[in-house]
Every structure is written in structure tokens, then in C-alpha cells.
Amino acid sequence: MQAAIVLFVLCFYNSHTLRPSIFVVLHPRCRNTTTTACIYQSFILHQLLSLSLSQTQTSAAMLPVLILFGLLFSLQCNFPACSATNNGSTLMAGQVLTGGNKLISSNGKFALSFFQTGSSKSSDNTTLPNWYLGIWFNNIPKFTTVWVANRDKPITDPIFKQSELRVSRDGILVILNKVAKSMIWSSQIENRPKTSRNNSVVLLDNGNLVIRDASNPSNVWWQSFDHPTDVFLPEAKIGRNKITGQKYSFTSKKNSEDPALGLYCMELDPSGSRQYYDKLCNSSTVYFSTGEWNGRYFNSVPEMSSNVLFDSQFIDNDEEEYFTYTPFDKTVITICLIDVSGLTKQLLWVEELQDWETVFIKPKASCDVSSVCGPYTICNDNALTLCNCMKGFSVKSPRDWELDDRREGCTRNIPLGCSSNKSTTGLTDKFFPVPSVRLPYDAQSISMETVASAHECMQVCLRNCSCTAYSYGRSGCSVWHEQLINVKQYNGTSNTNEEILYLRLADAELPSWGHNRREKIIAAVVGASVSAFSFLAFLLLLMIWIKRRSRDYPINKIKEGAGIVAFRYAHLQCATKNFSEKLGGGGFGSVFKGILSNSTTIAVKMLDGARQGEKQFRAEVSTIGMIQHVNLVKLIGFCCEGDRRMLVYEHMVNRSLDAHLFCSNGTIDAHLFCSNGTILNWSTRYQIAVGVVKDCPTCMRVAMTVSYTVILSQKTYY
């Protein structure tokens, strides 16, 4: 606003010589800013130029005005620097970037500014926030840095007003402490011509921050892609410069908050093989290699073979040797990084999830990363927590451990006996077995001629105060001195590398362990007993339930009206009390009374004779079973097990019609009197006959087969 007012006033000045021309607006120093100071500076330069060329008398009149503007300009900014830019992609020489401003790439994808993460302790033990200059994605909600300038030199400023980023007079990019007048970080341009001082800093659309000649942008003196941190952006490089020897390598962060240099590096194989690997920084220990480049992908990264997302290239020329990749779809947001735990990850931003999704991870097992858990730890890929301290040890730095920085590992709870007693005689240290593990690195092998048993191997370790563990197995006796690193738990799975590690501990650790072990044994026995009892009780209840269900199944069918029911012999045997109450008998078998579990009274007819019984059984099931009539006895079900044939009817309280038509001896009496004295006159017989024919025509056909199936009601109204 201030700049606009100044420009507006100058444009309406009476003297045309004092009005700003288009030169002021389009001057290279103001091309990316509308700040007051830059307008002042450009205007003064313009007027000085005009003075030198003018021969009019206005020169004397202009002099006080120029002096006034010079004073105003000196108050606005420190000459010759301009004020900070905001939201442009370029920082010109003399301009500054403070905490409230940022550079944004022309496509809006990346931003450069200061950000805060983590904290530090001052000399008076005051907690101060850490500030860093970095580049991050500007258009995604999850804050993700891709480059950090001062990763090992945080700015500890409570309100961040003391530091600024500027292009210095000699054309390099620096972070300065304005109060202390000290330099915190610089781009340190090498092999740059001394005449190149008119430089500009530009944040490119691919996230690369470059320092280039303002008059000739093709001359790039420095770029962040040549000095990466932990993130491998598309179009960036991992490799080396054959002329200068500079490596384009990546280094993990210290922890999830601190972007300082971590333990792990990702770099090109210096031996000349076309591959890159992950290793411990400042060490020759390589824990993962991509395998040779075959022209399309790295042999040990088959995920690249599909070639769906990225266009991958391995460049090898006279100047450089490097690997790079570019997404086929330019709108795709993706990064490759080496994380705090040493894993190389390819991540893809998914807009629908508003989060990063993993494309691949190398190595696949986290425990294959060297020193991932630190000393005196056990790594387990299948456990809830990846890293755990060994028995008798505790986390050395809990705060760093929570932030995934486990480089310090664990420390002993109780010092060994050797620490206080240098004599190797009478030592009380003991050994604790850790089974099914991958043994630590850097073992010292003891000759088989010297050691012939596990006990002798233990004595070798016990006699040396620096010995922390031993193992005796197929490869003989091995001992370890000082720290134990890279111990991996195999969880009892069959693995040819499984061994037993005997960990050296102070004797004072054993009582508590013995107590805990007894408690664990007791708990295990009690738990096993309770589990076994519960299991047996469950089986018993299940058997009872199945038995009851199988017994009640026919009864449920009767309740549901599901037609003829197939009974088991055991059910009928139980219902008739082992066929103890006989109702009668005939040529085809005997009839027994029974009561089902739902209080239904039944009559069970047991057929005799294999041939006749089978014939009678089929005849009655096929005829009576198809007819459900109020005047016809109801066939409830049947039983057909082995050679047993039974028919289950409803029980008839007044017995069947044949009992009233025939005498007990089965013959017709001349006077129609039965031996039991029951009288059935002709009128009643006639009514019964008419009723049967009228209400149940089908019963006539049935009566030809079984005449005793017609029912008399309790009132005997026929």
C-alpha cells in the first residue's frame, strides 16, 4: 500500500522530470516486487541518469527532491538491499526473505520459507523453538519438507525476528543473524566467475532452488538438487560428478522432528556398478542394494519393471553419472526418501485419502537395516513394537526413542561384576539364553581345538571382562566384546541361521528373573489348566446340546406341522419306556403306548416279519401318510433303522372302529354283541358308514387296506 501511494504521488508531480517512467516499473530489481524501497531506488537511479543527460535548469530544482527521497529510502531499507519479496518465485540480489514471507514456484506446487520444528535448550536451560529454511509442498495439507538448508544449524529464535535470507553482494545465498551480524548458512558457490555477482534465486516448478545469472539464466551457479537432504524428488539426481567428484547423495533425518543428519545414506555405488545402495553413513556397511541397472529398472527392485508411473533413466556421460526419474503424469505428486529408520520408500500422494501411500519399501524387512534398533536390542519384524531392549537393559534415551531415533539403544540396569572386580577369579556374572535369533555382527571365533564344549566357550567369555555374550553351535564357539548390535528375533520359525545367544548379565539380575520365571511358570500352568478345563466343559456342554437337539428334533417337527417325521429307534425306545406298555397285537406286529417329550401320546406299531413287515410298512406309509382327515387316524411318523420297521400313530382313546364291529376274537357275532358287552346297533353302523363315505371318500380305498384306521370320537356320535 505504501509503495502504491508513493508511486501515485510521483506520477502526478508537476515536473515531468520528477514523474516515474515505465523504467521504474519494469526495472529488473523491481520486476518481482512492489515494495516502496525498490521503487525509491529505481526512481533515484532513473533521475540520476536523467540529470546526467539533461542540460535544462531543472537540475537545480531537482536536487533537494532527490536528497529528500534518498533520506526516505535510507530509512526504509539498508542500502543497497530491497525489502523482502512475498509469494513470488524469485529473490533478486539485495532482496531479503524474512519469516513472514516465502517464495512460491510459478506452478504453485512448492514453497520456500522458514518453518519451525522441534526445540533446543539455551545456556540458561530455556526451551527455544528451532527454525529452518526449507522447501515443502505448497498445495497439500500434510506438511512435507523436501529440502532443508540449515539442517544441522537450527535458528533458535523465540519470535523469529533476528534472521533473514538474502542474496549477498557477491551473489551467494545466505541466512544472516541481523542482530549478531553473523552468517548461519550459505550456499558456498564453488568455481564461479568473480564477475558474476548479479545473481537471482529462483524456485523452479520441480522444487529445485537455483542461483543463476540474472542477465543469463542459463548460467546456473548453484542448485539444491546438487545438495539434497533426505528426499529424492522427480528430476533430481542420485549419482556423482565425474569432474568435480561431488556426490549427489541423500542422508536420513536424525528423528521425526529433527532434520539434522541421521545414520543412513543413499548413494551411488562408488565402485562403478550401475546401482545405488543404502548404507550406514561414514561406514562401509551396506544393508541394501538395488542391483544392477538393466536398461529399464534395477534388478533388486522389480516393482519398477511395470513402468506404469515413472520414466526412469540412468545417465552416464563424460561429466556425470546418475539415476533420475520423472512421472508420466506431471500432476502426480510423488517422492522417494530414506527415512529415519533407514528404509527407502517411494510414496505417492492420494488426494482422496489426503495422505501418502507407499508404492514400495526397500529393504522389505525393517530388521535388515543395519543398527536399526541400536546396541543391546532385539529387532522383531513380527512384533507389535519393532525394537525391544534385551533382558537386563533399559532404553537409554526415551525421548529420542519416541521420535524413532534409536541410535543410542539400551543400557544396562546393573553393571557387570567385572566393572568393580577386575580379577577374573570368583566372578559372579551369569549368562541368559536368548533363543532363535540371528547372531550379532563382528563375532570373534574361538578355535575348536581350544574349545570343545559349550561350557568351555562360556568360560572363555567369563574370563574376559570385555566379553558381553557368547554362542556355541554348528560353527563352534563365538564371543562378542562391547556392544551387541543387529540381533534379530526369528519367532521360532524354521531358519537355518537361528542360534542361541548367551547374554552376560550381573548376578543381581538373576533373583528377580528367577522369581519372574517361577511366576511365569505358575501362571502358565494355571492358565493351561483353566484353559483345558474350560475346553472340556465346552465340549461337554456341546455334546449335551447336540444330544438334546437330536432328541428333540422330531418333536420340533411335530410342533411345526412338518408332515411325517422320521424317528430314531432310540427316541421311540425312550418314549415307550423300552416298549413296556403294550396296547395290543395282530398278525403284522404289536402296538405299544408311548409319550413324547412334548407330552404327545402316541401308539407305536412294531411290525414283525421281514417280508410281511416291510410290505405292511410301505402300504401304510404310502396310503395313510398321504391323507390327513379328522375321521382317519393320523400317522405321525415312522422308524426305519436296519431291519426295524415301526409306525407311529396318534393314540386313539376310544380305540378304532374295528374294535366295535368285531368281537375280541375277531369274529362277527350273530347278535352283534361282543364279549365285552358293547352294543352297536344297525342304525349307528349305518350312520358311521354314511359319514365315512360323505366326509372321506378316499378312506374307502384305504379301508380296503386297513379297516381299523377309522376313528370314533370320544362322544361316538356315529
Salt bridges, closest charged atoms under 4 A:
GLU164 OE2 - ARG166 NH2 2.64
ASP226 OD1 - LYS237 NZ 3.49
GLU257 OE1 - ARG399 NH2 3.21
GLU267 OE1 - LYS247 NZ 3.24
GLU303 OE2 - LYS362 NZ 3.21
ASP316 OD1 - LYS242 NZ 2.49
ASP316 OD2 - ARG274 NH2 3.41
GLU320 OE2 - LYS237 NZ 2.89
GLU321 OE1 - ARG240 NE 3.24
ASP339 OD2 - LYS345 NZ 3.15
ASP355 OD1 - LYS142 NZ 2.75
ASP368 OD1 - ARG438 NH1 3.71
ASP368 OD1 - LYS488 NZ 3.50
ASP381 OD2 - LYS488 NZ 3.71
ASP404 OD1 - ARG406 NH2 3.59
ASP405 OD1 - ARG407 NE 3.01
ASP429 OD2 - ARG504 NE 3.19
GLU499 OE2 - ARG474 NH2 3.61
GLU519 OE2 - HIS515 NE2 2.66
ASP552 OD1 - ARG551 NE 3.86
GLU614 OE2 - ARG618 NE 2.98
GLU614 OE1 - ARG645 NE 2.65
GLU620 OE2 - LYS605 NZ 2.92
